[in-house]
Amino acid sequence: MGMVRLADALAKCETLEVLRLGRNAMGSVAASALALNLASWKSLTVLDVSFNPIGPEGMEALAATVGQCEQLRQLELAGCPASASLAAIRVAEACGQLAHLDLCQCRLDEEDAVDLAA
């Protein structure tokens, strides 16, 4: 509940450039709330949601909106649950302008790696 409230409060931060929320208790509900605000952060260059228990639904919500962050250059998804690894790849695919992508400890298998490279 606290992470959802934080995501809602951050919606007012239109000049936000760096958002580091790694190693919190952000699940799919909070990630979905965060995803709703991504389009309003035109200056966002770094998004870190690593080592959070974000499930497939939350990753899909991020994938649907993260591409609207035109300035995003660094995306940290390390430690995402194995159940969300395919959705994490979709998030990465939505960010064509990335200079840094961290998917370590996401338990990607060979098929996931091939999908990411495609």
mmCIF file of the C-alpha atoms, coordinates in Angstrom:
data_MODEL
# 
_entry.id   MODEL 
# 
loop_
_atom_site.group_PDB 
_atom_site.id 
_atom_site.type_symbol 
_atom_site.label_atom_id 
_atom_site.label_alt_id 
_atom_site.label_comp_id 
_atom_site.label_asym_id 
_atom_site.label_entity_id 
_atom_site.label_seq_id 
_atom_site.pdbx_PDB_ins_code 
_atom_site.Cartn_x 
_atom_site.Cartn_y 
_atom_site.Cartn_z 
_atom_site.occupancy 
_atom_site.B_iso_or_equiv 
_atom_site.pdbx_formal_charge 
_atom_site.auth_seq_id 
_atom_site.auth_comp_id 
_atom_site.auth_asym_id 
_atom_site.auth_atom_id 
_atom_site.pdbx_PDB_model_num 
ATOM 1   C CA . MET A 1 1   ? 0.000  0.000   0.000   1.00 0.00 ? 1   MET A CA 1 
ATOM 2   C CA . GLY A 1 2   ? 2.840  2.408   0.818   1.00 0.00 ? 2   GLY A CA 1 
ATOM 3   C CA . MET A 1 3   ? 4.477  1.889   -2.574  1.00 0.00 ? 3   MET A CA 1 
ATOM 4   C CA . VAL A 1 4   ? 1.185  2.608   -4.355  1.00 0.00 ? 4   VAL A CA 1 
ATOM 5   C CA . ARG A 1 5   ? 0.803  5.843   -2.371  1.00 0.00 ? 5   ARG A CA 1 
ATOM 6   C CA . LEU A 1 6   ? 4.375  6.784   -3.214  1.00 0.00 ? 6   LEU A CA 1 
ATOM 7   C CA . ALA A 1 7   ? 3.757  6.151   -6.921  1.00 0.00 ? 7   ALA A CA 1 
ATOM 8   C CA . ASP A 1 8   ? 0.676  8.374   -6.765  1.00 0.00 ? 8   ASP A CA 1 
ATOM 9   C CA . ALA A 1 9   ? 2.593  11.138  -4.967  1.00 0.00 ? 9   ALA A CA 1 
ATOM 10  C CA . LEU A 1 10  ? 5.431  10.993  -7.498  1.00 0.00 ? 10  LEU A CA 1 
ATOM 11  C CA . ALA A 1 11  ? 2.980  11.802  -10.288 1.00 0.00 ? 11  ALA A CA 1 
ATOM 12  C CA . LYS A 1 12  ? 3.383  15.469  -9.340  1.00 0.00 ? 12  LYS A CA 1 
ATOM 13  C CA . CYS A 1 13  ? 7.155  15.394  -9.914  1.00 0.00 ? 13  CYS A CA 1 
ATOM 14  C CA . GLU A 1 14  ? 7.107  16.344  -13.586 1.00 0.00 ? 14  GLU A CA 1 
ATOM 15  C CA . THR A 1 15  ? 10.837 17.179  -13.712 1.00 0.00 ? 15  THR A CA 1 
ATOM 16  C CA . LEU A 1 16  ? 11.945 13.883  -12.154 1.00 0.00 ? 16  LEU A CA 1 
ATOM 17  C CA . GLU A 1 17  ? 15.190 12.674  -13.753 1.00 0.00 ? 17  GLU A CA 1 
ATOM 18  C CA . VAL A 1 18  ? 16.279 9.730   -11.576 1.00 0.00 ? 18  VAL A CA 1 
ATOM 19  C CA . LEU A 1 19  ? 14.000 7.314   -9.730  1.00 0.00 ? 19  LEU A CA 1 
ATOM 20  C CA . ARG A 1 20  ? 15.605 4.544   -7.688  1.00 0.00 ? 20  ARG A CA 1 
ATOM 21  C CA . LEU A 1 21  ? 13.136 2.198   -6.010  1.00 0.00 ? 21  LEU A CA 1 
ATOM 22  C CA . GLY A 1 22  ? 15.314 -0.894  -5.892  1.00 0.00 ? 22  GLY A CA 1 
ATOM 23  C CA . ARG A 1 23  ? 15.064 -3.381  -3.018  1.00 0.00 ? 23  ARG A CA 1 
ATOM 24  C CA . ASN A 1 24  ? 11.645 -2.322  -1.806  1.00 0.00 ? 24  ASN A CA 1 
ATOM 25  C CA . ALA A 1 25  ? 8.468  -4.338  -1.533  1.00 0.00 ? 25  ALA A CA 1 
ATOM 26  C CA . MET A 1 26  ? 7.103  -3.164  -4.885  1.00 0.00 ? 26  MET A CA 1 
ATOM 27  C CA . GLY A 1 27  ? 4.762  -5.771  -6.281  1.00 0.00 ? 27  GLY A CA 1 
ATOM 28  C CA . SER A 1 28  ? 2.651  -5.763  -9.413  1.00 0.00 ? 28  SER A CA 1 
ATOM 29  C CA . VAL A 1 29  ? 0.017  -3.377  -8.021  1.00 0.00 ? 29  VAL A CA 1 
ATOM 30  C CA . ALA A 1 30  ? 2.598  -0.726  -7.137  1.00 0.00 ? 30  ALA A CA 1 
ATOM 31  C CA . ALA A 1 31  ? 4.474  -1.236  -10.427 1.00 0.00 ? 31  ALA A CA 1 
ATOM 32  C CA . SER A 1 32  ? 1.205  -0.760  -12.313 1.00 0.00 ? 32  SER A CA 1 
ATOM 33  C CA . ALA A 1 33  ? 0.545  2.472   -10.379 1.00 0.00 ? 33  ALA A CA 1 
ATOM 34  C CA . LEU A 1 34  ? 4.069  3.612   -11.194 1.00 0.00 ? 34  LEU A CA 1 
ATOM 35  C CA . ALA A 1 35  ? 3.547  2.755   -14.866 1.00 0.00 ? 35  ALA A CA 1 
ATOM 36  C CA . LEU A 1 36  ? 0.545  5.078   -15.012 1.00 0.00 ? 36  LEU A CA 1 
ATOM 37  C CA . ASN A 1 37  ? 2.835  8.002   -14.168 1.00 0.00 ? 37  ASN A CA 1 
ATOM 38  C CA . LEU A 1 38  ? 5.722  7.236   -16.512 1.00 0.00 ? 38  LEU A CA 1 
ATOM 39  C CA . ALA A 1 39  ? 4.373  9.311   -19.374 1.00 0.00 ? 39  ALA A CA 1 
ATOM 40  C CA . SER A 1 40  ? 4.351  12.445  -17.192 1.00 0.00 ? 40  SER A CA 1 
ATOM 41  C CA . TRP A 1 41  ? 8.083  12.164  -16.467 1.00 0.00 ? 41  TRP A CA 1 
ATOM 42  C CA . LYS A 1 42  ? 9.512  13.547  -19.700 1.00 0.00 ? 42  LYS A CA 1 
ATOM 43  C CA . SER A 1 43  ? 12.955 14.105  -18.099 1.00 0.00 ? 43  SER A CA 1 
ATOM 44  C CA . LEU A 1 44  ? 13.363 10.630  -16.561 1.00 0.00 ? 44  LEU A CA 1 
ATOM 45  C CA . THR A 1 45  ? 16.771 9.206   -17.509 1.00 0.00 ? 45  THR A CA 1 
ATOM 46  C CA . VAL A 1 46  ? 17.200 6.475   -14.851 1.00 0.00 ? 46  VAL A CA 1 
ATOM 47  C CA . LEU A 1 47  ? 14.592 4.031   -13.561 1.00 0.00 ? 47  LEU A CA 1 
ATOM 48  C CA . ASP A 1 48  ? 15.642 1.440   -10.988 1.00 0.00 ? 48  ASP A CA 1 
ATOM 49  C CA . VAL A 1 49  ? 13.038 -1.077  -9.851  1.00 0.00 ? 49  VAL A CA 1 
ATOM 50  C CA . SER A 1 50  ? 15.558 -3.868  -9.294  1.00 0.00 ? 50  SER A CA 1 
ATOM 51  C CA . PHE A 1 51  ? 15.166 -6.624  -6.722  1.00 0.00 ? 51  PHE A CA 1 
ATOM 52  C CA . ASN A 1 52  ? 11.451 -6.057  -6.210  1.00 0.00 ? 52  ASN A CA 1 
ATOM 53  C CA . PRO A 1 53  ? 8.825  -8.823  -6.302  1.00 0.00 ? 53  PRO A CA 1 
ATOM 54  C CA . ILE A 1 54  ? 7.160  -7.380  -9.404  1.00 0.00 ? 54  ILE A CA 1 
ATOM 55  C CA . GLY A 1 55  ? 5.133  -10.097 -11.086 1.00 0.00 ? 55  GLY A CA 1 
ATOM 56  C CA . PRO A 1 56  ? 4.207  -10.478 -14.744 1.00 0.00 ? 56  PRO A CA 1 
ATOM 57  C CA . GLU A 1 57  ? 1.224  -8.097  -14.501 1.00 0.00 ? 57  GLU A CA 1 
ATOM 58  C CA . GLY A 1 58  ? 3.381  -5.280  -13.120 1.00 0.00 ? 58  GLY A CA 1 
ATOM 59  C CA . MET A 1 59  ? 6.109  -5.852  -15.714 1.00 0.00 ? 59  MET A CA 1 
ATOM 60  C CA . GLU A 1 60  ? 3.504  -5.841  -18.498 1.00 0.00 ? 60  GLU A CA 1 
ATOM 61  C CA . ALA A 1 61  ? 2.159  -2.515  -17.189 1.00 0.00 ? 61  ALA A CA 1 
ATOM 62  C CA . LEU A 1 62  ? 5.684  -1.075  -17.238 1.00 0.00 ? 62  LEU A CA 1 
ATOM 63  C CA . ALA A 1 63  ? 6.254  -2.457  -20.741 1.00 0.00 ? 63  ALA A CA 1 
ATOM 64  C CA . ALA A 1 64  ? 3.097  -0.745  -21.972 1.00 0.00 ? 64  ALA A CA 1 
ATOM 65  C CA . THR A 1 65  ? 4.236  2.722   -20.840 1.00 0.00 ? 65  THR A CA 1 
ATOM 66  C CA . VAL A 1 66  ? 8.008  2.819   -20.373 1.00 0.00 ? 66  VAL A CA 1 
ATOM 67  C CA . GLY A 1 67  ? 8.557  3.563   -24.062 1.00 0.00 ? 67  GLY A CA 1 
ATOM 68  C CA . GLN A 1 68  ? 6.937  6.961   -23.489 1.00 0.00 ? 68  GLN A CA 1 
ATOM 69  C CA . CYS A 1 69  ? 9.962  8.007   -21.407 1.00 0.00 ? 69  CYS A CA 1 
ATOM 70  C CA . GLU A 1 70  ? 11.913 9.358   -24.345 1.00 0.00 ? 70  GLU A CA 1 
ATOM 71  C CA . GLN A 1 71  ? 14.921 10.391  -22.246 1.00 0.00 ? 71  GLN A CA 1 
ATOM 72  C CA . LEU A 1 72  ? 15.275 7.063   -20.402 1.00 0.00 ? 72  LEU A CA 1 
ATOM 73  C CA . ARG A 1 73  ? 18.848 5.830   -20.784 1.00 0.00 ? 73  ARG A CA 1 
ATOM 74  C CA . GLN A 1 74  ? 19.301 3.490   -17.804 1.00 0.00 ? 74  GLN A CA 1 
ATOM 75  C CA . LEU A 1 75  ? 16.856 0.781   -16.763 1.00 0.00 ? 75  LEU A CA 1 
ATOM 76  C CA . GLU A 1 76  ? 17.535 -1.457  -13.763 1.00 0.00 ? 76  GLU A CA 1 
ATOM 77  C CA . LEU A 1 77  ? 15.409 -4.630  -13.645 1.00 0.00 ? 77  LEU A CA 1 
ATOM 78  C CA . ALA A 1 78  ? 17.928 -6.877  -11.878 1.00 0.00 ? 78  ALA A CA 1 
ATOM 79  C CA . GLY A 1 79  ? 16.538 -9.599  -9.669  1.00 0.00 ? 79  GLY A CA 1 
ATOM 80  C CA . CYS A 1 80  ? 13.077 -9.711  -11.168 1.00 0.00 ? 80  CYS A CA 1 
ATOM 81  C CA . PRO A 1 81  ? 11.181 -12.910 -10.344 1.00 0.00 ? 81  PRO A CA 1 
ATOM 82  C CA . ALA A 1 82  ? 11.583 -15.725 -12.850 1.00 0.00 ? 82  ALA A CA 1 
ATOM 83  C CA . SER A 1 83  ? 7.840  -15.617 -13.471 1.00 0.00 ? 83  SER A CA 1 
ATOM 84  C CA . ALA A 1 84  ? 8.233  -12.059 -14.767 1.00 0.00 ? 84  ALA A CA 1 
ATOM 85  C CA . SER A 1 85  ? 11.345 -12.559 -16.912 1.00 0.00 ? 85  SER A CA 1 
ATOM 86  C CA . LEU A 1 86  ? 9.479  -12.620 -20.233 1.00 0.00 ? 86  LEU A CA 1 
ATOM 87  C CA . ALA A 1 87  ? 7.603  -9.453  -19.292 1.00 0.00 ? 87  ALA A CA 1 
ATOM 88  C CA . ALA A 1 88  ? 10.928 -7.863  -18.256 1.00 0.00 ? 88  ALA A CA 1 
ATOM 89  C CA . ILE A 1 89  ? 12.183 -8.530  -21.779 1.00 0.00 ? 89  ILE A CA 1 
ATOM 90  C CA . ARG A 1 90  ? 9.101  -6.711  -23.123 1.00 0.00 ? 90  ARG A CA 1 
ATOM 91  C CA . VAL A 1 91  ? 9.981  -3.734  -20.901 1.00 0.00 ? 91  VAL A CA 1 
ATOM 92  C CA . ALA A 1 92  ? 13.510 -3.726  -22.318 1.00 0.00 ? 92  ALA A CA 1 
ATOM 93  C CA . GLU A 1 93  ? 12.210 -3.976  -25.898 1.00 0.00 ? 93  GLU A CA 1 
ATOM 94  C CA . ALA A 1 94  ? 10.034 -0.906  -25.355 1.00 0.00 ? 94  ALA A CA 1 
ATOM 95  C CA . CYS A 1 95  ? 13.106 1.215   -24.586 1.00 0.00 ? 95  CYS A CA 1 
ATOM 96  C CA . GLY A 1 96  ? 14.999 1.519   -27.847 1.00 0.00 ? 96  GLY A CA 1 
ATOM 97  C CA . GLN A 1 97  ? 17.086 4.446   -26.590 1.00 0.00 ? 97  GLN A CA 1 
ATOM 98  C CA . LEU A 1 98  ? 18.692 2.676   -23.600 1.00 0.00 ? 98  LEU A CA 1 
ATOM 99  C CA . ALA A 1 99  ? 22.416 2.936   -22.966 1.00 0.00 ? 99  ALA A CA 1 
ATOM 100 C CA . HIS A 1 100 ? 22.345 0.709   -19.852 1.00 0.00 ? 100 HIS A CA 1 
ATOM 101 C CA . LEU A 1 101 ? 20.095 -2.261  -19.130 1.00 0.00 ? 101 LEU A CA 1 
ATOM 102 C CA . ASP A 1 102 ? 20.532 -4.472  -16.069 1.00 0.00 ? 102 ASP A CA 1 
ATOM 103 C CA . LEU A 1 103 ? 18.737 -7.831  -16.097 1.00 0.00 ? 103 LEU A CA 1 
ATOM 104 C CA . CYS A 1 104 ? 21.180 -9.695  -13.860 1.00 0.00 ? 104 CYS A CA 1 
ATOM 105 C CA . GLN A 1 105 ? 19.713 -12.359 -11.591 1.00 0.00 ? 105 GLN A CA 1 
ATOM 106 C CA . CYS A 1 106 ? 16.435 -12.404 -13.537 1.00 0.00 ? 106 CYS A CA 1 
ATOM 107 C CA . ARG A 1 107 ? 16.922 -16.105 -14.229 1.00 0.00 ? 107 ARG A CA 1 
ATOM 108 C CA . LEU A 1 108 ? 16.617 -15.703 -17.983 1.00 0.00 ? 108 LEU A CA 1 
ATOM 109 C CA . ASP A 1 109 ? 16.923 -18.958 -19.861 1.00 0.00 ? 109 ASP A CA 1 
ATOM 110 C CA . GLU A 1 110 ? 18.391 -19.484 -23.327 1.00 0.00 ? 110 GLU A CA 1 
ATOM 111 C CA . GLU A 1 111 ? 15.049 -18.857 -25.043 1.00 0.00 ? 111 GLU A CA 1 
ATOM 112 C CA . ASP A 1 112 ? 14.634 -15.579 -23.124 1.00 0.00 ? 112 ASP A CA 1 
ATOM 113 C CA . ALA A 1 113 ? 18.117 -14.486 -24.192 1.00 0.00 ? 113 ALA A CA 1 
ATOM 114 C CA . VAL A 1 114 ? 17.304 -15.231 -27.823 1.00 0.00 ? 114 VAL A CA 1 
ATOM 115 C CA . ASP A 1 115 ? 14.072 -13.188 -27.520 1.00 0.00 ? 115 ASP A CA 1 
ATOM 116 C CA . LEU A 1 116 ? 16.019 -10.295 -26.003 1.00 0.00 ? 116 LEU A CA 1 
ATOM 117 C CA . ALA A 1 117 ? 18.640 -10.369 -28.748 1.00 0.00 ? 117 ALA A CA 1 
ATOM 118 C CA . ALA A 1 118 ? 16.015 -10.423 -31.535 1.00 0.00 ? 118 ALA A CA 1 
# 
